[in-house]
Amino acid sequence: MTEGESIYEFLRDHLDEAGRLSDPDLRLPDEKTDTSGLRWAPGAMDGVLGHHAGSADSDQAQAVADAIVKASRRPTKRRLRDLYRAVDTDGVLEYVDAAIELVAQAGADPTRVHDVGRWLATTGSNRSAVKVGIALIGVSGLDRDVDVVRVLGAHEEFTLFAAVALKNGLDDPDSELWALAAAVDGWGRIHCVEQLRDTDDPAIRSWILREGFRNSVMYEYLAHIAATTGDLLSALRAEAPDRELLTAAGEIIEALVQGGPAPDLEDYTEGADAVEAYLSHMATRAETLGDFHAVDAIRSFLDRDGSWDELSQQGWTATRRAAFEDLCAQILDRDVWNDLIAVALLSDNGGEFWRADQAARRRGIDTYDIHLRRVREDPLGHGWFAAWQQADAVRAQELATLACALLPLDQIASGPADELGLGQEWRANSALDWSLQALRDHPGVGAELIVAGLQSPVTRNRNMALQALKGWPADLWPDRARDLATALADHDPNPQTRELAGEVCGVRPG
């Protein structure tokens, strides 16, 4: 009936004894990449659409609902084949809820709908069919198929649908949602914890506060849930909270300060009280670079221009804010941070190094030589960006000379194309990006880099080279730059780049 390997059986064969995938980034049998080579992370498309979009496809919903109703009433091979074709399409989130509502309105028998859903979920070789199947067995009574949902939910492409199915299909779903949340760490973690925001289970609430908010997408998605569901304020008002709790609290507060796609510190009604409690502990117990960043995030929040009159109703009074600012300054000005930063700047751990580098910059510590060493060790890495950020005229010339020596400019200058330049094969082009981006502020420096950028197949390289020329006096342009820019204005494969090139060199795009 369906073509290809069953996704359910494929995933079942890749689970360990704890119900986790042996490879968290396991590619599904129906995996596709677009023509640019881009690939959505598992669950990312549904996660983004679910949080940032909301239009329903009513025509598709009606077509799918009709196919479900027909298949549930008489599941002939033809009707099941028609159903599979109807759901073999992208954008399940755009129609599945509306389709299920239409199925209910049609009076379809729940047991037979469940059977159809189980068929889709366990035999489907296409992820869209599997997602619809999970949704159907969730709304039609889940008890006898919890194991099916567990298997499918272990892959983050399906965790959202599994979490909703558990919520809809079980009388007491929290323990299952918790187990599923612990088995994933990306969009799946976000979806599961969102379903647990109203839990009254003390163990789950504590887990969300101490660990469950962490995910590989953005802590900001779950920070508010961690603070509210996890009762951050009460935990911080304990006489001597443990180090694990203080670390988690700092990460949550920092994420709340960053804000973004979810409720943030301004939406947290107990925010001022929680910050006060946190800073009171940090006054004597701040000891990690994570603590430094959390306190610095609070300081940044206090410096913000904002609706402080409204926030004063939540405890952010002028007097209190001034006290917080003084306490933040006292904590951040301690000399002990310099030693911690110096040690962490020697780390091979990318996250630890980044925290140390950011802390160094906030304290005015020059890390140019460290980044220069990292550039020499890995010319195709990310060290260029931080090095250029600390470049004066002398350092700019040093970096440009080093880039010419270390980067394969002849290979980069293979001719214009319309490449995005993502992935390992384009690391050299990405490394060149950082220099091209910086050269706009250093007229006359790095002529060879500009010329190579203008001939790169990566569109971003050409755009950055053109932007650098745009900021330079014409008499400092490299010898070949005008001819190359003119050619781009006439023939560049990207229309926006043609327009930019024409603007830069005064040629009307062809």
C-alpha positions in Angstrom: 0.0 0.0 0.0 2.8 2.5 1.0 6.1 2.6 -0.8 9.4 2.4 1.0 10.4 1.4 4.5 8.0 2.0 7.4 9.3 4.9 9.4 8.0 3.3 12.6 9.9 0.1 12.0 13.0 2.0 11.0 12.9 4.0 14.3 12.1 1.0 16.4 15.3 -0.7 15.1 17.4 2.3 16.1 16.2 2.8 19.7 18.4 1.8 22.7 17.1 0.1 25.8 16.2 3.5 27.4 14.0 4.4 24.4 16.5 6.9 23.0 17.8 7.0 19.4 21.3 5.7 19.1 21.9 8.7 16.8 19.9 11.8 17.8 20.4 13.3 14.3 19.3 10.1 12.6 18.1 10.7 9.0 14.7 9.3 8.2 14.2 7.1 5.2 12.3 9.8 3.3 14.9 12.5 4.0 15.1 15.2 1.4 17.3 18.2 0.9 16.4 21.2 -1.3 18.5 22.2 -4.3 20.7 24.5 -2.2 21.7 21.6 0.0 19.9 23.0 3.0 18.3 20.6 5.5 15.9 21.4 8.3 17.0 20.1 11.7 14.5 17.4 12.9 11.3 19.1 14.0 12.6 22.5 13.2 10.1 23.3 10.4 7.1 22.3 12.5 8.6 24.1 15.5 9.1 27.4 13.6 5.7 27.2 11.9 4.0 26.2 15.2 5.5 29.2 17.1 5.6 31.8 14.4 2.8 31.1 11.8 -0.8 30.3 12.1 -2.9 30.2 8.8 -4.9 27.0 8.2 -5.3 25.4 4.8 -9.1 24.8 4.8 -9.2 23.1 1.4 -6.5 20.6 2.3 -8.2 20.0 5.7 -11.5 19.2 4.0 -9.8 16.8 1.5 -7.9 15.0 4.3 -11.0 14.8 6.5 -13.1 13.3 3.7 -10.4 10.7 3.0 -10.2 9.8 6.7 -14.0 9.4 7.0 -14.2 7.2 3.9 -11.3 5.0 5.0 -12.7 4.6 8.5 -16.1 3.6 7.3 -14.8 1.1 4.8 -11.0 0.6 4.7 -10.7 -0.8 1.2 -7.3 -0.8 -0.5 -8.4 2.0 -2.8 -9.7 4.2 0.0 -6.5 3.7 2.1 -4.5 4.5 -1.0 -6.5 7.7 -1.6 -6.0 8.6 2.1 -2.3 8.1 1.9 -2.1 10.3 -1.2 -4.1 13.0 0.5 -1.7 13.2 3.5 1.5 12.7 1.5 2.2 16.5 1.5 4.2 19.0 3.5 2.7 21.4 6.0 0.7 19.0 8.2 0.4 21.6 10.9 -1.5 23.8 8.4 -4.4 21.5 8.2 -4.4 18.6 10.7 -6.3 20.3 13.6 -9.0 21.5 11.2 -9.2 18.1 9.5 -9.7 16.3 12.8 -12.4 18.7 13.8 -14.2 18.0 10.5 -13.8 14.2 11.1 -15.5 14.6 14.4 -18.3 16.7 12.9 -18.9 14.0 10.4 -19.7 11.5 13.2 -16.9 9.1 12.3 -16.5 6.1 14.6 -13.6 6.8 17.0 -12.4 3.2 17.1 -12.3 3.0 13.3 -10.6 6.4 13.1 -8.0 5.0 15.5 -7.4 2.0 13.4 -6.8 4.2 10.3 -4.5 6.4 12.4 -2.5 3.4 13.6 -2.2 2.2 10.0 -0.8 5.5 8.9 1.6 5.8 11.9 3.0 2.3 11.8 3.2 1.6 8.1 3.7 5.1 6.6 7.0 5.6 4.7 6.4 9.4 4.5 6.7 11.6 7.6 3.6 13.6 6.8 1.4 10.4 6.8 3.0 9.3 10.1 2.3 12.7 11.7 -1.4 12.5 10.7 -1.5 9.0 12.0 -0.1 10.0 15.4 -2.6 12.9 15.6 -5.5 10.5 14.9 -4.6 7.9 17.4 -4.1 10.7 20.0 -7.6 12.1 19.6 -9.3 8.7 19.4 -8.0 7.1 22.6 -4.3 6.2 23.0 -4.0 3.6 25.8 -3.3 0.6 23.7 -0.9 2.4 21.4 1.3 4.4 23.8 4.3 2.3 22.7 3.8 3.4 19.1 3.8 7.0 20.2 6.9 6.5 22.3 8.8 5.0 19.4 7.9 7.7 17.0 8.2 10.5 19.5 11.8 9.6 20.1 12.7 11.3 16.8 12.3 15.0 17.0 10.6 15.2 13.7 7.6 13.6 15.4 7.9 14.7 19.0 5.5 17.6 18.7 2.8 15.2 17.4 3.6 12.6 20.0 3.4 15.1 22.8 0.0 16.4 21.7 -1.2 12.8 21.2 -0.1 11.9 24.8 -1.8 15.1 26.1 -5.0 14.3 24.2 -5.1 10.5 24.6 -4.2 9.9 28.2 -6.0 10.8 31.4 -2.7 11.4 33.2 -0.1 12.1 30.5 2.6 14.0 32.6 4.8 11.0 33.3 4.9 10.0 29.7 5.5 13.5 28.6 8.4 13.8 31.1 10.0 10.6 29.8 9.7 11.8 26.2 11.1 15.2 27.1 14.1 13.6 28.8 14.8 11.5 25.6 15.1 14.5 23.3 16.9 17.9 23.5 15.9 20.0 20.5 12.5 21.1 19.3 11.1 17.9 20.8 12.2 19.0 24.3 10.6 22.4 23.7 7.3 20.8 22.6 7.1 18.4 25.6 7.9 21.0 28.2 5.3 23.3 26.8 2.8 20.5 27.3 4.0 20.2 30.9 3.6 23.9 31.8 0.5 23.1 34.0 1.9 20.0 35.7 1.4 19.8 39.5 3.9 17.0 39.9 6.7 18.3 42.2 9.4 16.0 40.6 8.6 17.2 37.1 8.4 20.9 38.2 11.8 20.5 39.8 13.3 18.8 36.7 12.0 21.6 34.5 13.6 24.2 36.8 16.9 22.5 37.1 17.3 20.9 33.7 14.3 20.6 31.5 14.5 24.1 30.1 17.8 23.4 28.5 17.5 22.6 24.8 19.7 22.8 21.7 17.6 25.4 20.0 17.1 28.4 22.3 16.8 28.4 26.1 14.5 31.4 25.6 11.7 29.2 24.4 11.4 27.5 27.9 12.9 30.0 30.3 9.5 31.5 31.3 8.0 28.1 31.9 11.0 27.1 34.0 10.6 30.2 36.1 6.9 29.9 36.6 6.1 26.2 36.5 9.4 25.4 38.3 8.7 28.2 40.9 12.1 29.8 40.5 11.4 32.4 43.2 10.7 29.9 46.0 13.8 27.9 45.0 16.0 31.1 45.2 14.5 32.1 48.6 15.8 29.0 50.1 18.6 29.7 52.6 21.4 27.8 50.8 20.4 26.7 47.3 22.8 24.2 45.8 25.2 25.0 43.0 23.1 23.1 40.4 20.1 25.3 41.2 22.2 28.6 41.1 23.6 27.6 37.7 20.2 26.8 36.3 18.7 30.0 37.8 21.4 32.1 36.1 20.8 30.5 32.8 17.0 31.0 33.1 17.4 34.7 34.1 19.9 35.3 31.3 17.5 33.7 28.8 14.6 35.8 30.1 16.7 38.9 29.7 17.5 38.0 26.1 13.8 37.6 25.3 12.7 36.8 21.8 10.3 34.1 20.7 8.6 33.5 24.1 7.5 35.4 27.2 10.6 37.1 28.8 11.6 38.9 32.0 9.1 41.7 31.4 6.3 39.0 31.3 7.5 37.3 34.5 5.5 38.9 37.3 7.9 37.7 40.0 10.9 38.8 38.0 12.1 41.6 40.2 11.8 39.4 43.3 13.6 36.5 41.6 16.5 38.8 40.5 16.8 40.2 44.0 17.0 36.8 45.5 19.5 35.6 42.8 21.8 38.7 43.3 21.8 38.2 47.0 23.3 34.8 46.5 25.7 36.0 43.8 27.0 38.6 46.2 28.9 35.8 48.1 28.7 32.8 45.8 29.4 34.0 42.2 32.2 31.8 41.1 31.8 30.7 37.4 31.8 32.5 34.1 28.1 31.4 33.8 27.5 33.5 37.0 29.3 36.4 35.4 27.2 36.3 32.2 23.9 36.0 34.2 24.8 39.0 36.4 26.0 40.9 33.3 22.7 40.1 31.6 20.8 41.6 34.5 23.0 44.7 34.4 22.2 45.1 30.7 18.5 44.7 31.4 18.7 47.5 34.0 20.4 49.8 31.5 17.7 49.3 29.0 15.4 52.0 27.8 11.9 50.7 28.4 8.5 51.0 29.9 9.7 51.2 33.5 6.5 52.9 34.7 4.6 49.7 33.7 7.3 47.5 35.1 7.3 49.3 38.4 4.0 47.6 39.1 5.9 44.3 39.1 8.5 45.6 41.6 11.0 47.2 39.2 11.0 50.5 41.1 13.7 53.1 40.6 15.1 52.6 44.1 15.2 48.9 43.6 16.8 49.1 40.2 19.5 51.4 41.5 20.3 48.9 44.3 20.4 46.1 41.7 22.8 48.1 39.5 25.2 48.7 42.4 25.2 45.0 43.4 25.8 44.0 39.8 28.7 46.4 39.5 30.2 45.1 42.7 30.0 41.5 41.5 31.3 42.2 38.0 34.2 44.4 39.1 35.9 41.7 41.1 39.5 40.8 40.1 38.8 37.1 40.4 37.1 37.1 37.0 40.4 37.8 35.3 41.9 34.5 36.5 38.9 32.5 35.5 38.9 34.2 32.1 42.6 33.5 31.5 42.1 29.8 32.2 39.0 29.4 30.1 40.6 31.2 27.2 43.0 28.2 27.0 40.1 25.7 26.7 39.5 23.6 23.7 35.8 23.6 24.5 34.0 26.0 22.2 31.3 27.0 24.6 33.7 27.6 27.5 36.1 29.6 25.2 33.2 31.7 23.9 32.0 32.6 27.5 35.5 33.5 28.4 36.0 35.7 25.4 32.8 37.5 25.9 33.6 38.1 29.5 37.0 39.4 28.5 35.5 41.9 26.1 33.1 43.1 28.8 36.0 43.7 31.1 38.1 45.4 28.4 40.7 42.6 28.2 42.5 42.4 24.8 42.3 38.9 23.4 43.6 39.7 19.9 46.8 37.6 20.2 44.7 34.6 21.4 42.4 34.8 18.4 45.4 35.3 16.1 46.9 32.1 17.4 43.6 30.3 16.8 43.4 31.6 13.2 46.9 30.2 12.5 45.9 26.9 14.0 42.6 26.7 12.1 42.6 29.2 9.1 39.1 28.0 8.1 37.6 28.4 11.6 35.8 31.3 13.3 38.8 33.0 14.8 38.8 35.7 12.1 35.7 37.4 13.4 36.9 38.1 16.9 40.4 39.1 15.7 39.0 41.6 13.2 36.7 43.1 16.0 39.9 44.1 17.8 41.8 45.4 14.8 43.3 48.8 14.5 45.2 49.9 11.3 48.3 47.9 12.1 46.4 44.8 13.1 44.2 45.1 10.0 47.2 45.0 7.7 48.5 42.0 9.7 45.2 40.1 9.4 44.9 40.9 5.7 48.4 39.6 5.0 47.7 36.5 7.1 44.4 35.8 5.2 46.2 36.1 1.9 48.8 33.6 3.1 46.4 31.1 4.7 43.3 31.1 2.6 43.2 29.4 -0.8 42.3 32.5 -2.8 42.9 30.9 -6.2 40.3 28.2 -5.4 37.9 30.7 -4.0 38.1 32.9 -7.1 36.6 30.3 -9.4 34.0 32.6 -10.9 30.6 34.0 -9.9 27.7 31.7 -9.3 24.7 31.8 -7.0 25.9 29.6 -4.2 24.8 30.0 -0.6 28.1 28.8 0.6 26.8 26.6 3.5 28.5 23.4 4.6 32.0 22.0 4.9 32.9 22.4 1.3 32.6 26.2 1.6 34.6 26.7 4.8 37.2 28.7 3.0 34.6 31.0 1.6 33.1 31.4 5.0 36.5 32.3 6.5 37.0 34.9 3.8 33.6 36.4 4.7 34.9 37.7 8.0 37.8 39.6 6.4 35.6 41.0 3.6 33.1 42.2 6.1 35.8 44.0 8.1 37.6 45.5 5.2 35.0 48.2 4.6 36.3 49.9 7.7 40.0 49.7 6.5 40.2 51.4 3.1 43.1 50.2 0.9 43.9 47.1 3.0 43.5 43.6 1.6 43.3 44.3 -2.1 43.9 40.6 -3.0 41.0 39.6 -0.7 38.6 42.0 -2.4 39.6 40.7 -5.8 39.1 37.1 -4.8 35.8 37.9 -3.2 34.5 39.6 -6.4 35.2 36.3 -8.3 33.8 33.9 -5.7 30.9 31.6 -6.6 29.4 32.4 -3.2 27.0 35.3 -3.6 27.7 36.5 0.0 31.4 36.9 -0.7 30.7 39.0 -3.8 28.3 41.2 -1.9 30.7 41.8 0.9 33.5 42.6 -1.4 31.2 45.1 -3.2 30.2 46.6 0.1 33.8 47.1 1.0 34.5 48.9 -2.3 31.4 51.0 -1.7 33.0 52.3 1.5 36.4 53.0 0.0 37.6 56.1 -1.9 37.8 55.1 -5.6 41.5 55.9 -5.7 42.2 53.1 -3.2 40.4 50.4 -5.2 42.5 47.4 -6.3 43.6 47.6 -10.0 41.1 44.9 -11.2 38.2 45.9 -9.0 36.4 48.2 -11.3 36.5 45.8 -14.3 35.3 43.0 -12.1 32.5 45.0 -10.5 31.4 46.2 -13.9 31.2 42.7 -15.1 29.1 41.7 -12.1 26.8 44.6 -12.8 26.3 43.2 -16.3 26.3 39.5 -15.7 26.1 38.4 -12.1 23.8 35.4 -11.7 22.1 37.0 -8.7 19.9 40.0 -9.5 20.4 41.7 -6.2 24.2 41.5 -6.6 23.9 42.9 -10.2 22.0 45.9 -8.7 24.6 46.4 -5.9 27.5 46.1 -8.4 25.8 48.7 -10.6 25.4 51.0 -7.7 29.0 50.6 -6.6 30.6 51.3 -9.9 28.0 53.5 -11.5 26.9 51.0 -14.2 23.2 50.5 -14.9 22.5 46.7 -14.4 22.0 44.8 -17.6 
